Amino acid sequence: MGHFDHLKGILLTFTAVLILSPDALLVRLIQTDIWTLLFWRCLLTGIMTSLFLAIRYRQRFLHSFYAIGRTGLISALMVVVGSLLFIGSLKQTTAANTLVILAAAPIFSSLLSWLILREKIPLRTKLAIFTCFSGILLIFSGSLQHGLLLGDLMALGATAMWGSNIAIIRSGKAVNMIPANVLGNLSVVPIVYLLGAQPLLVAPVDAGLLLLLGGVILPISFALITLSPRYLQAPEVSLILLIETILGPIWVWLALGEVPHSKTLIAGFLILGTLLIHTLLSLRQLQTNPQK
């Protein structure tokens, strides 16, 4: 792979992170109830991503959904549960807590790849898993004092779903799994409607924010993130995606004045530092042993 392709992959991933980084802030700014928020977020994301697939596949559009098979359906289920838990977490705890815990998703993926795909876990990954879980426990201990534990547990659940989804997608990597993401998002819509979503009772300001979030930010960023592994090795993609964990809380702090708790900051440095070292070691091994 040439230097141009490598640069293209870096630009795709970095652009995706920059576009995605205000996600947590927009969720906090939107004043609708959680079910209505999820209704429009997932519906708009599903519709816009479907348009992307229709342009990409044209006559084979419907076949792209059929091709995902049972693996894709399981992936869609992970998207449904993960979406519900992610938004619930942002409404129940600080954005920093949610994003720091979500940063550990690659570690969950490694653990689940061992359970599902029977992939061997290197020593560095075992140490990273232990360290990241220690950081998450530190966040939990701080949240006990501030009444944020429920939101943190939701974030942990969302992290488990995203990690599971990565492992599931890897098990069916020969097939484009973007249609599974569409099915997952669209499946959330009737669920939250039955739970009490009121999609027509949205203030004009919230409608604009929802359109920006679900109609522009999420579809574009997810499409770019899906394309980037074609040009970059997976650890390098993960390394760039960590930038969101830093940018997300900064946007919330600048707009809402929400300062992360001291234990969250310590845990954040611990988790991000661990993932940074782990990713750099993984890249080094891939460069010396490309077959692994």
N, C-alpha and C positions, 0 to 999 in steps of 0.2 A: 504494500500500500504506500503511495507516494506522499510527499510532504503536503501537496495540495489537498489531498483527501483528508489527511490528518488535521490540517488547519480548518477545513470545512466542517469536520466533526466537532472541533472545539467551538467554532462560531455557532453552530447549530445548538449545542448544549448550553453554552453561555447565554445565548439569546433566549432560550427556553426558560432558564432560571430567572433571568431578569423580568421576563413577562409574567412568570408565575409568582414571583416574590410578593406582590401585593394581595395575594389570595386571602391570607389570614386577616389582613386589615379590612378588606371589603366585607368579609363575613361579619366582622365586628361592627362595621358601620351600618350594615343593612338592618333595619329595625323590625322587619317582619318576624313572625314566629318561626321556630325552627323547621316546622313541616312545610310551610309555604316557601321558605328559603330553599330547602332541599328540592321541592317540586320544580321551581324555575331553574335552579342551578343545574340539576340533572337533565331536565327536559331540553334546555337550550344547548347544553353540552352534547347530548345525544343527537339532536337535530343537526347541529353544525358539523359534528364529526361524521354523520351519515352523508352529508353533502360532500365532504372531503372524499369519502370512500366511493361515492357515486361518480365523482369526477375521475378518480383513480382507476376504478374497475369497469365503469360503464355497463356493458351488457352482462358482465360477470358479477355485478353488485350483489345480487341475492345469493349467488354461489359462494361469495366470500364469507357470508354468515353460516352457510351450511358446512363450509370447510373447517370451521373451528371445532366441530365435534363435541364430544363429552368434556374434553379438557377445557374448551372454550366456555362451556356452560358453567363449569366449576369456577373458572376465572371470573365470569360475570357475577357469580354469587359472592365472590370475595370483594368485588367492586361495590355491590349493594351494601353489604355489611360494613365495609370500610368507610363508605361515604356517610352512612348514618352515624357511625362512631366518631368520625373526624369532625363533622359539623357540631355534633353534640359536645365534643370536647372543647372546641373553640368557644362555645356558649357557656361552658361550666368552669373553665380554668383560664389561665393566662395564655396568650398566644405563644410566649416563649416556652412555657411548659410543654404545650402541644408539639411545637416544632422541634424542640430538643429531643423529646421522646421519639417522634417520628424519624429523626435522623438515624435511629438505631435499626431501621427497617432492613438494611443490607445484612446486618448481623442475624436478624431473625431469618432472613432468606437463606443464609449459610446453614443455620441450624436445621431449618426445614428441608433443605436440599439433602442433608444427611439422613433425615428421617424418611423423606419421600423417595429421593432418587438414589439413596445409599452412596452419596458422594463423600469421599474422605475429607474430614475437617483438619486443615493444617494446625500446627501448634499456635501460630500467630492468631488464627481465627478463634481458637478456644480461649486464648488470653483476652482477645477483644470482646468476646461474648461476656466473659466474667466481668470485665471492666465496665462495659456499657450497662449491664444489669446493676452494677454497683451504683453507677450514676443515676439510673432511674429510681433506685431505692432511695437515694439521697433527695431527689425531687419529691418523692412520696412523703418523706419524713418532714419536709418543709410544708407541704400542702396540708398535712394533718393540723398544723397550727393556723392555717388560713381558710379552712373549709373548701379546699379545691381538689380533694382526693378523688371525688367522683369523676371530674373532668380528666384528671390524670389517668385514671383507670380506663376511661374511654379512649384516650390517646394511645395507651398501651394496646388496647384491643384493635384500634385502627392500624397500629404498627404491625401487629401480628397478621392482620388481613393483607396489608401491602406486602409484607415479607412472604406470606403464603402465595400470594399472586405471582410474585417474581419467580418462585420455585415452580409453580404450576406452568407459567408461560415458558420457562426453560425446558420443561418436560415435553412441550409441544412446539419447540422453537422453529420447526420446519414450516409452520403455518403463521400467517399474519393474524395476530390476536387483537388488532384494533376493533374488529366487529364485536368481540367479546366485551370490550370496554363500552361500546355503544349499547349492547344489550343490558349490561349492568346498570348504566345510567338510566336508561328508559324504564327498567324494571323498578327503580326506586319511585318513579312518578305515581303509579297507582297505589303503592304501599303508603306513601305519605299522604296521599289524598284521602285514603280510608282512615288514616290516623288523625285527620283534622285540618289538612292544608286548605287554605282559602286563597287560591291563586288569583282571583279577581279583586281581592281586597288588598291591593298593594299601592302604597303611596307613589306618586310620580318620581320622587327622588330615588326611592328604593327600586323602582322599575328600571331606572337608568343604570343603577349600580348592578342589578341582576343581569341586565343585558350585556354590560361590559364584562362581568365575570363569566357567565355561562355561554355568552355568544361570541366572545373574542378571546379572553385570557386563557381559559381552560382548554378549548379545542386547539388553539394554535400551539400552546406550550406542550401539551401532551403529544401532538403530532410531531413536533420537533424532537422531543425526548425519545419517541419511538424510532425516528429516523437516525438519530445520532450513533447508536451502536453499530451501524453499518460502516462507520468511518473511524470509530474509536473503540479501544478495548473497554470491556465492561467496568473494570476498576477505575479507569480514567473518567468515564461517564459519572460514576458514583462520586468521585472526588469533586467534580465540578458542581454536581447537584447539592453538595453540602453547603454551597454558598447561600442557598435559600434559607437554611437554618439560621444564618447570620442576618441576612437582609430582612426576612419576615418580621422578626421582633423589632428591628430598627424602624420599619415603616409604622408599626403600631405605636412605638414610643414617640416618634415624631408627631404623629397625628392625634393620638389619644393620651399621651403622657403616661403610658403604662410601663412602669419600670419593673424588670424581672426581679424576683426575690434572690437574695444572695446565694441560697443553696441551688437555685436554678442556674445561676451564672457559673458556679463551681462545677455543677454536673455538666453544664454545656461545654465548658472547656475540657472536662474529662472525656466526655463522649466524642466531641469533635476531634480532639487531639488523638484519641485512640483510633478513630476511623481514618484520620489523615495518615498516621503511621502505617496502619494496616493496608490502606490502599496503595501507598508508595511501595511497600514491601511486595504487594501483589504485582504491581507494575514491573518492579525489578525482576521478579521471578519469571514473568511472562516474556520479558526481553531476553533473559538468559536461556529460558526453556520454553520457546513458543508453542511447543506441542502440548504443554500442560495448561 
